[in-house]
């Protein structure tokens, strides 16, 4: 059974009430349920933290998984510490954003973690997490010779 780690960073624990017009009305628990229901045969572990050092520790822990999905929240835009932790990780990594960061404030267009991941998804809401898990599970089947 594939084991996939899903990490959510700073402020994502407030989903559901935080700017629903931008992030939707689902809580992080709702998203977790949606993703787990979509992949009954996959061992999915969800964690959220508001502490950057704890997130670094979680990223290191991801070495024991088959893939990592990460929504780093605002850290995305300035945390070289997360970049470096992700860069050292040797498992498939996907960056996810609920909102389309490219049509918001200019500073959200910059992701300092993107160079350290395999793929990035933005603007699909909770579907982005499902797309990220699908990519990790099936990416080898989709490789052209
Ligand atoms: C976010 C986008 C970030 O810019 C923001 O700081 C977040 C959430 C998203 O999921 O759309 O906290 O990562």
Backbone and ligand atoms as CSV (ligand in chain L), in Angstrom:
chain,resi,resn,atom,element,x,y,z
A,1,UNK,N,N,0.851,-1.205,0.000
A,1,UNK,CA,C,0.000,0.000,0.000
A,1,UNK,C,C,0.887,1.256,0.000
A,2,UNK,N,N,0.582,2.191,-0.931
A,2,UNK,CA,C,1.366,3.431,-0.973
A,2,UNK,C,C,1.071,4.293,0.245
A,3,UNK,N,N,2.124,4.929,0.733
A,3,UNK,CA,C,1.991,5.834,1.889
A,3,UNK,C,C,2.303,7.248,1.426
A,4,UNK,N,N,1.334,8.139,1.554
A,4,UNK,CA,C,1.548,9.523,1.098
A,4,UNK,C,C,1.295,10.491,2.248
A,5,UNK,N,N,2.204,11.422,2.394
A,5,UNK,CA,C,2.158,12.413,3.474
A,5,UNK,C,C,1.564,13.703,2.905
A,6,UNK,N,N,0.591,14.286,3.601
A,6,UNK,CA,C,-0.031,15.537,3.149
A,6,UNK,C,C,0.160,16.585,4.240
A,7,UNK,N,N,0.975,17.577,3.940
A,7,UNK,CA,C,1.319,18.585,4.947
A,7,UNK,C,C,0.691,19.931,4.622
A,8,UNK,N,N,0.120,20.536,5.634
A,8,UNK,CA,C,-0.467,21.874,5.496
A,8,UNK,C,C,0.177,22.805,6.502
A,9,UNK,N,N,0.565,23.979,6.009
A,9,UNK,CA,C,1.308,24.899,6.863
A,9,UNK,C,C,0.467,25.981,7.493
A,10,UNK,N,N,1.124,27.056,7.709
A,10,UNK,CA,C,0.645,28.156,8.539
A,10,UNK,C,C,-0.724,28.695,8.080
A,11,UNK,N,N,-1.618,28.812,9.041
A,11,UNK,CA,C,-2.990,29.349,8.867
A,11,UNK,C,C,-3.962,28.398,8.174
A,12,UNK,N,N,-3.488,27.260,7.719
A,12,UNK,CA,C,-4.419,26.376,7.010
A,12,UNK,C,C,-5.344,25.612,7.960
A,13,UNK,N,N,-5.026,25.671,9.237
A,13,UNK,CA,C,-5.933,25.092,10.230
A,13,UNK,C,C,-7.217,25.901,10.392
A,14,UNK,N,N,-7.247,27.102,9.820
A,14,UNK,CA,C,-8.450,27.949,9.954
A,14,UNK,C,C,-9.356,27.859,8.725
A,15,UNK,N,N,-9.044,26.940,7.819
A,15,UNK,CA,C,-9.909,26.800,6.631
A,15,UNK,C,C,-11.343,26.521,7.060
A,16,UNK,N,N,-12.268,27.026,6.271
A,16,UNK,CA,C,-13.691,26.879,6.620
A,16,UNK,C,C,-14.256,28.237,6.987
A,17,UNK,N,N,-13.476,28.980,7.794
A,17,UNK,CA,C,-13.914,30.334,8.168
A,17,UNK,C,C,-12.988,31.397,7.582
A,18,UNK,N,N,-11.785,31.003,7.187
A,18,UNK,CA,C,-10.817,31.969,6.671
A,18,UNK,C,C,-11.134,32.319,5.214
A,19,UNK,N,N,-11.493,33.576,4.965
A,19,UNK,CA,C,-11.759,34.077,3.608
A,19,UNK,C,C,-12.398,33.016,2.691
A,20,UNK,N,N,-13.633,32.585,3.015
A,20,UNK,CA,C,-14.250,31.513,2.212
A,20,UNK,C,C,-14.384,31.862,0.730
A,21,UNK,N,N,-14.457,33.163,0.417
A,21,UNK,CA,C,-14.576,33.551,-1.002
A,21,UNK,C,C,-13.280,33.245,-1.761
A,22,UNK,N,N,-12.187,33.095,-1.019
A,22,UNK,CA,C,-10.899,32.761,-1.651
A,22,UNK,C,C,-10.583,31.274,-1.493
A,23,UNK,N,N,-10.777,30.750,-0.273
A,23,UNK,CA,C,-10.321,29.393,0.036
A,23,UNK,C,C,-11.437,28.352,0.105
A,24,UNK,N,N,-12.706,28.800,-0.078
A,24,UNK,CA,C,-13.814,27.847,-0.010
A,24,UNK,C,C,-14.289,27.652,1.423
A,25,UNK,N,N,-15.300,26.799,1.573
A,25,UNK,CA,C,-15.921,26.630,2.900
A,25,UNK,C,C,-15.521,25.315,3.571
A,26,UNK,N,N,-14.744,24.509,2.893
A,26,UNK,CA,C,-14.332,23.241,3.509
A,26,UNK,C,C,-13.275,23.483,4.577
A,27,UNK,N,N,-13.395,22.752,5.672
A,27,UNK,CA,C,-12.336,22.783,6.687
A,27,UNK,C,C,-11.239,21.820,6.230
A,28,UNK,N,N,-10.129,21.867,6.935
A,28,UNK,CA,C,-9.042,20.935,6.600
A,28,UNK,C,C,-9.488,19.486,6.850
A,29,UNK,N,N,-10.315,19.286,7.876
A,29,UNK,CA,C,-10.853,17.940,8.129
A,29,UNK,C,C,-11.729,17.478,6.965
A,30,UNK,N,N,-12.536,18.422,6.419
A,30,UNK,CA,C,-13.375,18.069,5.260
A,30,UNK,C,C,-12.489,17.654,4.081
A,31,UNK,N,N,-11.411,18.409,3.876
A,31,UNK,CA,C,-10.511,18.098,2.752
A,31,UNK,C,C,-9.871,16.726,2.968
A,32,UNK,N,N,-9.451,16.486,4.199
A,32,UNK,CA,C,-8.837,15.188,4.513
A,32,UNK,C,C,-9.811,14.049,4.189
A,33,UNK,N,N,-11.074,14.219,4.593
A,33,UNK,CA,C,-12.079,13.176,4.339
A,33,UNK,C,C,-12.271,12.977,2.831
A,34,UNK,N,N,-12.379,14.090,2.111
A,34,UNK,CA,C,-12.580,14.031,0.651
A,34,UNK,C,C,-11.449,13.256,-0.026
A,35,UNK,N,N,-10.225,13.578,0.366
A,35,UNK,CA,C,-9.064,12.945,-0.281
A,35,UNK,C,C,-8.987,11.469,0.111
A,36,UNK,N,N,-9.237,11.182,1.386
A,36,UNK,CA,C,-9.178,9.778,1.818
A,36,UNK,C,C,-10.267,8.950,1.141
A,37,UNK,N,N,-11.461,9.541,0.968
A,37,UNK,CA,C,-12.547,8.820,0.279
A,37,UNK,C,C,-12.192,8.561,-1.185
A,38,UNK,N,N,-11.423,9.471,-1.779
A,38,UNK,CA,C,-11.048,9.322,-3.190
A,38,UNK,C,C,-10.010,8.214,-3.382
A,39,UNK,N,N,-9.247,7.918,-2.334
A,39,UNK,CA,C,-8.171,6.913,-2.449
A,39,UNK,C,C,-8.246,5.915,-1.292
A,40,UNK,N,N,-9.276,5.052,-1.301
A,40,UNK,CA,C,-9.441,4.137,-0.167
A,40,UNK,C,C,-8.257,3.176,0.003
A,41,UNK,N,N,-7.538,2.906,-1.082
A,41,UNK,CA,C,-6.442,1.940,-0.995
A,41,UNK,C,C,-5.098,2.574,-0.668
A,42,UNK,N,N,-5.101,3.850,-0.311
A,42,UNK,CA,C,-3.827,4.537,-0.067
A,42,UNK,C,C,-3.760,4.958,1.395
A,43,UNK,N,N,-2.581,4.790,1.967
A,43,UNK,CA,C,-2.364,5.202,3.355
A,43,UNK,C,C,-1.986,6.695,3.340
A,44,UNK,N,N,-2.964,7.558,3.670
A,44,UNK,CA,C,-2.752,9.012,3.624
A,44,UNK,C,C,-2.645,9.562,5.027
A,45,UNK,N,N,-1.558,10.270,5.283
A,45,UNK,CA,C,-1.348,10.858,6.611
A,45,UNK,C,C,-1.359,12.379,6.468
A,46,UNK,N,N,-2.303,13.034,7.137
A,46,UNK,CA,C,-2.430,14.500,7.078
A,46,UNK,C,C,-1.866,15.132,8.342
A,47,UNK,N,N,-1.118,16.213,8.185
A,47,UNK,CA,C,-0.694,17.003,9.355
A,47,UNK,C,C,-0.715,18.481,9.021
A,48,UNK,N,N,-0.960,19.282,10.053
A,48,UNK,CA,C,-0.941,20.747,9.886
A,48,UNK,C,C,-0.112,21.335,11.015
A,49,UNK,N,N,0.645,22.374,10.689
A,49,UNK,CA,C,1.372,23.090,11.737
A,49,UNK,C,C,1.483,24.577,11.394
A,50,UNK,N,N,1.544,25.389,12.450
A,50,UNK,CA,C,1.790,26.827,12.280
A,50,UNK,C,C,3.244,27.166,12.616
A,51,UNK,N,N,4.062,26.132,12.853
A,51,UNK,CA,C,5.449,26.361,13.272
A,51,UNK,C,C,6.409,25.878,12.183
A,52,UNK,N,N,7.220,26.790,11.703
A,52,UNK,CA,C,8.072,26.491,10.557
A,52,UNK,C,C,9.056,25.349,10.859
A,53,UNK,N,N,9.647,25.368,12.066
A,53,UNK,CA,C,10.611,24.312,12.418
A,53,UNK,C,C,9.946,22.948,12.468
A,54,UNK,N,N,8.700,22.932,12.921
A,54,UNK,CA,C,7.968,21.665,12.954
A,54,UNK,C,C,7.705,21.178,11.530
A,55,UNK,N,N,7.410,22.122,10.643
A,55,UNK,CA,C,7.193,21.750,9.239
A,55,UNK,C,C,8.471,21.154,8.645
A,56,UNK,N,N,9.612,21.729,8.976
A,56,UNK,CA,C,10.892,21.180,8.495
A,56,UNK,C,C,11.049,19.738,8.987
A,57,UNK,N,N,10.707,19.503,10.252
A,57,UNK,CA,C,10.809,18.141,10.814
A,57,UNK,C,C,9.852,17.198,10.077
A,58,UNK,N,N,8.638,17.666,9.785
A,58,UNK,CA,C,7.680,16.826,9.041
A,58,UNK,C,C,8.232,16.493,7.654
A,59,UNK,N,N,8.831,17.488,7.005
A,59,UNK,CA,C,9.370,17.256,5.648
A,59,UNK,C,C,10.459,16.175,5.704
A,60,UNK,N,N,11.289,16.225,6.742
A,60,UNK,CA,C,12.330,15.175,6.874
A,60,UNK,C,C,11.685,13.806,7.074
A,61,UNK,N,N,10.586,13.800,7.855
A,61,UNK,CA,C,9.865,12.548,8.109
A,61,UNK,C,C,9.321,11.953,6.810
A,62,UNK,N,N,9.058,12.829,5.836
A,62,UNK,CA,C,8.468,12.379,4.572
A,62,UNK,C,C,9.392,11.422,3.823
A,63,UNK,N,N,10.658,11.346,4.222
A,63,UNK,CA,C,11.593,10.402,3.589
A,63,UNK,C,C,11.086,8.967,3.721
A,64,UNK,N,N,10.268,8.703,4.723
A,64,UNK,CA,C,9.734,7.348,4.926
A,64,UNK,C,C,8.433,7.091,4.173
A,65,UNK,N,N,8.031,8.030,3.319
A,65,UNK,CA,C,6.765,7.895,2.576
A,65,UNK,C,C,7.047,7.731,1.077
A,66,UNK,N,N,6.003,7.408,0.314
A,66,UNK,CA,C,6.153,7.271,-1.141
A,66,UNK,C,C,5.958,8.594,-1.863
A,67,UNK,N,N,5.502,9.605,-1.149
A,67,UNK,CA,C,5.312,10.911,-1.775
A,67,UNK,C,C,4.860,11.930,-0.769
A,68,UNK,N,N,5.033,13.192,-1.149
A,68,UNK,CA,C,4.666,14.303,-0.265
A,68,UNK,C,C,3.837,15.322,-1.033
A,69,UNK,N,N,2.710,15.706,-0.430
A,69,UNK,CA,C,1.892,16.812,-0.940
A,69,UNK,C,C,2.011,17.912,0.101
A,70,UNK,N,N,2.342,19.113,-0.330
A,70,UNK,CA,C,2.535,20.184,0.649
A,70,UNK,C,C,1.859,21.483,0.214
A,71,UNK,N,N,1.013,21.997,1.114
A,71,UNK,CA,C,0.525,23.369,0.972
A,71,UNK,C,C,1.206,24.137,2.096
A,72,UNK,N,N,2.201,24.920,1.723
A,72,UNK,CA,C,3.011,25.605,2.738
A,72,UNK,C,C,2.414,26.952,3.151
A,73,UNK,N,N,1.225,27.299,2.617
A,73,UNK,CA,C,0.614,28.580,2.975
A,73,UNK,C,C,1.571,29.720,2.654
A,74,UNK,N,N,1.581,30.739,3.504
A,74,UNK,CA,C,2.400,31.927,3.232
A,74,UNK,C,C,3.900,31.625,3.235
A,75,UNK,N,N,4.327,30.540,3.888
A,75,UNK,CA,C,5.758,30.180,3.869
A,75,UNK,C,C,6.244,29.969,2.437
A,76,UNK,N,N,5.323,29.525,1.581
A,76,UNK,CA,C,5.640,29.310,0.167
A,76,UNK,C,C,6.445,30.464,-0.407
A,77,UNK,N,N,6.081,31.667,0.021
A,77,UNK,CA,C,6.584,32.857,-0.657
A,77,UNK,C,C,7.916,33.371,-0.111
A,78,UNK,N,N,8.376,32.804,1.006
A,78,UNK,CA,C,9.633,33.341,1.543
A,78,UNK,C,C,10.493,32.355,2.334
A,79,UNK,N,N,10.049,31.109,2.519
A,79,UNK,CA,C,10.834,30.232,3.407
A,79,UNK,C,C,11.897,29.424,2.661
A,80,UNK,N,N,13.130,29.927,2.715
A,80,UNK,CA,C,14.242,29.156,2.142
A,80,UNK,C,C,14.519,27.917,2.981
A,81,UNK,N,N,14.112,27.952,4.253
A,81,UNK,CA,C,14.286,26.771,5.107
A,81,UNK,C,C,13.445,25.614,4.571
A,82,UNK,N,N,12.204,25.914,4.173
A,82,UNK,CA,C,11.368,24.844,3.592
A,82,UNK,C,C,11.934,24.421,2.232
A,83,UNK,N,N,12.385,25.378,1.447
A,83,UNK,CA,C,13.012,25.030,0.164
A,83,UNK,C,C,14.130,24.022,0.382
A,84,UNK,N,N,15.031,24.332,1.332
A,84,UNK,CA,C,16.197,23.476,1.535
A,84,UNK,C,C,15.797,22.095,2.055
A,85,UNK,N,N,14.803,22.061,2.930
A,85,UNK,CA,C,14.342,20.767,3.456
A,85,UNK,C,C,13.737,19.940,2.315
A,86,UNK,N,N,12.950,20.578,1.456
A,86,UNK,CA,C,12.314,19.863,0.335
A,86,UNK,C,C,13.351,19.385,-0.672
A,87,UNK,N,N,14.346,20.229,-0.889
A,87,UNK,CA,C,15.394,19.911,-1.863
A,87,UNK,C,C,16.159,18.645,-1.476
A,88,UNK,N,N,16.310,18.421,-0.173
A,88,UNK,CA,C,17.079,17.261,0.302
A,88,UNK,C,C,16.263,15.977,0.313
A,89,UNK,N,N,15.000,16.079,-0.001
A,89,UNK,CA,C,14.106,14.925,0.114
A,89,UNK,C,C,14.077,14.169,-1.213
A,90,UNK,N,N,14.195,12.832,-1.124
A,90,UNK,CA,C,14.288,12.043,-2.342
A,90,UNK,C,C,12.990,11.276,-2.638
A,91,UNK,N,N,11.849,11.913,-2.451
A,91,UNK,CA,C,10.573,11.280,-2.814
A,91,UNK,C,C,9.797,12.295,-3.674
A,92,UNK,N,N,8.817,11.826,-4.478
A,92,UNK,CA,C,8.024,12.771,-5.287
A,92,UNK,C,C,7.338,13.810,-4.396
A,93,UNK,N,N,7.455,15.068,-4.812
A,93,UNK,CA,C,6.912,16.175,-4.005
A,93,UNK,C,C,6.018,17.057,-4.869
A,94,UNK,N,N,4.837,17.361,-4.370
A,94,UNK,CA,C,3.921,18.247,-5.105
A,94,UNK,C,C,3.480,19.387,-4.208
A,95,UNK,N,N,3.605,20.592,-4.744
A,95,UNK,CA,C,3.154,21.809,-4.049
A,95,UNK,C,C,1.710,22.088,-4.457
A,96,UNK,N,N,0.856,22.348,-3.474
A,96,UNK,CA,C,-0.559,22.619,-3.762
A,96,UNK,C,C,-0.973,23.945,-3.141
A,97,UNK,N,N,-1.781,24.707,-3.890
A,97,UNK,CA,C,-2.452,25.895,-3.340
A,97,UNK,C,C,-3.917,25.832,-3.713
A,98,UNK,N,N,-4.757,26.065,-2.728
A,98,UNK,CA,C,-6.199,26.058,-2.976
A,98,UNK,C,C,-6.572,27.153,-3.966
A,99,UNK,N,N,-6.038,28.347,-3.730
A,99,UNK,CA,C,-6.384,29.495,-4.566
A,99,UNK,C,C,-5.416,29.591,-5.744
A,100,UNK,N,N,-5.837,30.345,-6.763
A,100,UNK,CA,C,-4.945,30.609,-7.885
A,100,UNK,C,C,-4.038,31.779,-7.498
A,101,UNK,N,N,-2.884,31.434,-6.960
A,101,UNK,CA,C,-1.965,32.452,-6.436
A,101,UNK,C,C,-1.488,33.412,-7.531
A,102,UNK,N,N,-1.636,33.000,-8.791
A,102,UNK,CA,C,-1.148,33.834,-9.902
A,102,UNK,C,C,-2.089,34.982,-10.248
A,103,UNK,N,N,-3.321,34.912,-9.748
A,103,UNK,CA,C,-4.172,36.069,-10.021
A,103,UNK,C,C,-4.544,36.816,-8.741
A,104,UNK,N,N,-3.632,36.767,-7.775
A,104,UNK,CA,C,-3.836,37.509,-6.532
A,104,UNK,C,C,-2.726,38.576,-6.415
A,105,UNK,N,N,-2.312,38.877,-5.187
A,105,UNK,CA,C,-1.273,39.904,-5.027
A,105,UNK,C,C,0.028,39.442,-5.710
A,106,UNK,N,N,0.826,40.410,-6.151
A,106,UNK,CA,C,2.079,40.079,-6.846
A,106,UNK,C,C,2.979,39.162,-6.017
A,107,UNK,N,N,3.049,39.433,-4.707
A,107,UNK,CA,C,3.988,38.650,-3.885
A,107,UNK,C,C,3.604,37.177,-3.823
A,108,UNK,N,N,2.324,36.862,-4.098
A,108,UNK,CA,C,1.923,35.450,-4.052
A,108,UNK,C,C,2.341,34.701,-5.321
A,109,UNK,N,N,2.757,35.449,-6.353
A,109,UNK,CA,C,3.174,34.786,-7.606
A,109,UNK,C,C,4.524,34.121,-7.447
A,110,UNK,N,N,5.267,34.540,-6.431
A,110,UNK,CA,C,6.597,33.967,-6.220
A,110,UNK,C,C,6.486,32.805,-5.246
A,111,UNK,N,N,7.007,31.647,-5.684
A,111,UNK,CA,C,7.123,30.517,-4.763
A,111,UNK,C,C,8.596,30.168,-4.655
A,112,UNK,N,N,9.159,30.287,-3.462
A,112,UNK,CA,C,10.575,29.923,-3.304
A,112,UNK,C,C,10.732,28.423,-3.132
A,113,UNK,N,N,9.607,27.693,-2.952
A,113,UNK,CA,C,9.718,26.233,-2.795
A,113,UNK,C,C,9.539,25.493,-4.129
A,114,UNK,N,N,8.961,26.157,-5.133
A,114,UNK,CA,C,8.708,25.463,-6.422
A,114,UNK,C,C,9.949,24.805,-7.028
A,115,UNK,N,N,11.140,25.461,-6.962
A,115,UNK,CA,C,12.311,24.798,-7.556
A,115,UNK,C,C,12.689,23.500,-6.837
A,116,UNK,N,N,12.129,23.269,-5.658
A,116,UNK,CA,C,12.502,22.079,-4.878
A,116,UNK,C,C,11.415,20.999,-4.909
A,117,UNK,N,N,10.397,21.164,-5.784
A,117,UNK,CA,C,9.351,20.140,-5.897
A,117,UNK,C,C,9.245,19.679,-7.350
A,118,UNK,N,N,8.505,18.577,-7.569
A,118,UNK,CA,C,8.365,18.033,-8.922
A,118,UNK,C,C,7.240,18.702,-9.695
A,119,UNK,N,N,6.204,19.153,-8.987
A,119,UNK,CA,C,5.033,19.712,-9.663
A,119,UNK,C,C,4.338,20.678,-8.719
A,120,UNK,N,N,3.579,21.598,-9.321
A,120,UNK,CA,C,2.855,22.579,-8.515
A,120,UNK,C,C,1.453,22.772,-9.074
A,121,UNK,N,N,0.493,22.900,-8.182
A,121,UNK,CA,C,-0.922,23.024,-8.561
A,121,UNK,C,C,-1.485,24.225,-7.820
A,122,UNK,N,N,-2.239,25.077,-8.519
A,122,UNK,CA,C,-2.852,26.222,-7.843
A,122,UNK,C,C,-4.219,26.496,-8.437
A,123,UNK,N,N,-5.184,26.807,-7.582
A,123,UNK,CA,C,-6.481,27.281,-8.057
A,123,UNK,C,C,-7.540,26.215,-8.211
A,124,UNK,N,N,-7.238,24.980,-7.853
A,124,UNK,CA,C,-8.229,23.900,-8.001
A,124,UNK,C,C,-8.960,23.605,-6.697
A,125,UNK,N,N,-8.751,24.422,-5.689
A,125,UNK,CA,C,-9.381,24.156,-4.397
A,125,UNK,C,C,-8.965,22.776,-3.891
A,126,UNK,N,N,-9.902,22.081,-3.237
A,126,UNK,CA,C,-9.592,20.767,-2.663
A,126,UNK,C,C,-9.222,19.750,-3.740
A,127,UNK,N,N,-9.709,19.964,-4.974
A,127,UNK,CA,C,-9.364,19.039,-6.062
A,127,UNK,C,C,-7.856,18.999,-6.301
A,128,UNK,N,N,-7.168,20.062,-5.937
A,128,UNK,CA,C,-5.724,20.111,-6.130
A,128,UNK,C,C,-5.013,19.021,-5.333
A,129,UNK,N,N,-5.525,18.723,-4.150
A,129,UNK,CA,C,-4.910,17.672,-3.330
A,129,UNK,C,C,-5.112,16.304,-4.003
A,130,UNK,N,N,-6.314,16.123,-4.574
A,130,UNK,CA,C,-6.603,14.848,-5.244
A,130,UNK,C,C,-5.707,14.700,-6.480
A,131,UNK,N,N,-5.570,15.786,-7.227
A,131,UNK,CA,C,-4.707,15.749,-8.416
A,131,UNK,C,C,-3.264,15.440,-8.019
A,132,UNK,N,N,-2.831,16.011,-6.894
A,132,UNK,CA,C,-1.453,15.800,-6.439
A,132,UNK,C,C,-1.230,14.329,-6.062
A,133,UNK,N,N,-2.191,13.744,-5.364
A,133,UNK,CA,C,-2.050,12.331,-4.970
A,133,UNK,C,C,-2.057,11.444,-6.228
A,134,UNK,N,N,-2.960,11.740,-7.157
A,134,UNK,CA,C,-3.019,10.967,-8.420
A,134,UNK,C,C,-1.678,11.015,-9.145
A,135,UNK,N,N,-1.093,12.213,-9.192
A,135,UNK,CA,C,0.202,12.368,-9.862
A,135,UNK,C,C,1.262,11.467,-9.203
A,136,UNK,N,N,1.293,11.510,-7.870
A,136,UNK,CA,C,2.306,10.705,-7.164
A,136,UNK,C,C,2.093,9.214,-7.427
A,137,UNK,N,N,0.830,8.786,-7.458
A,137,UNK,CA,C,0.543,7.358,-7.639
A,137,UNK,C,C,0.825,6.881,-9.062
A,138,UNK,N,N,0.496,7.737,-10.045
A,138,UNK,CA,C,0.509,7.265,-11.440
A,138,UNK,C,C,1.578,7.900,-12.305
A,139,UNK,N,N,2.443,8.714,-11.752
A,139,UNK,CA,C,3.373,9.454,-12.604
A,139,UNK,C,C,4.293,8.530,-13.413
A,140,UNK,N,N,4.644,7.373,-12.850
A,140,UNK,CA,C,5.523,6.477,-13.600
A,140,UNK,C,C,4.804,5.862,-14.797
A,141,UNK,N,N,3.502,5.609,-14.647
A,141,UNK,CA,C,2.717,5.024,-15.735
A,141,UNK,C,C,2.596,5.999,-16.901
A,142,UNK,N,N,2.794,7.276,-16.638
A,142,UNK,CA,C,2.604,8.313,-17.644
A,142,UNK,C,C,3.913,8.763,-18.281
A,143,UNK,N,N,5.006,8.109,-17.912
A,143,UNK,CA,C,6.313,8.524,-18.473
A,143,UNK,C,C,6.464,8.065,-19.918
A,144,UNK,N,N,6.765,8.991,-20.800
A,144,UNK,CA,C,7.016,8.614,-22.205
A,144,UNK,C,C,8.429,8.038,-22.286
A,145,UNK,N,N,8.650,7.061,-23.240
A,145,UNK,CA,C,10.006,6.487,-23.374
A,145,UNK,C,C,11.009,7.530,-23.879
L,1,LIG,C1,C,-2.372,29.295,-0.093
L,1,LIG,C2,C,-1.933,30.582,-0.812
L,1,LIG,C3,C,-0.950,31.372,0.029
L,1,LIG,O1,O,-0.572,32.559,-0.653
L,1,LIG,C4,C,-1.583,31.758,1.341
L,1,LIG,O2,O,-0.657,32.450,2.147
L,1,LIG,C5,C,-2.168,30.597,2.062
L,1,LIG,C6,C,-2.912,29.600,1.293
L,1,LIG,C7,C,-3.474,28.559,-0.868
L,1,LIG,O3,O,-3.729,27.407,-0.534
L,1,LIG,O4,O,-4.106,29.133,-1.766
L,1,LIG,O5,O,-2.119,30.505,3.283
L,1,LIG,O6,O,-1.251,28.434,0.008
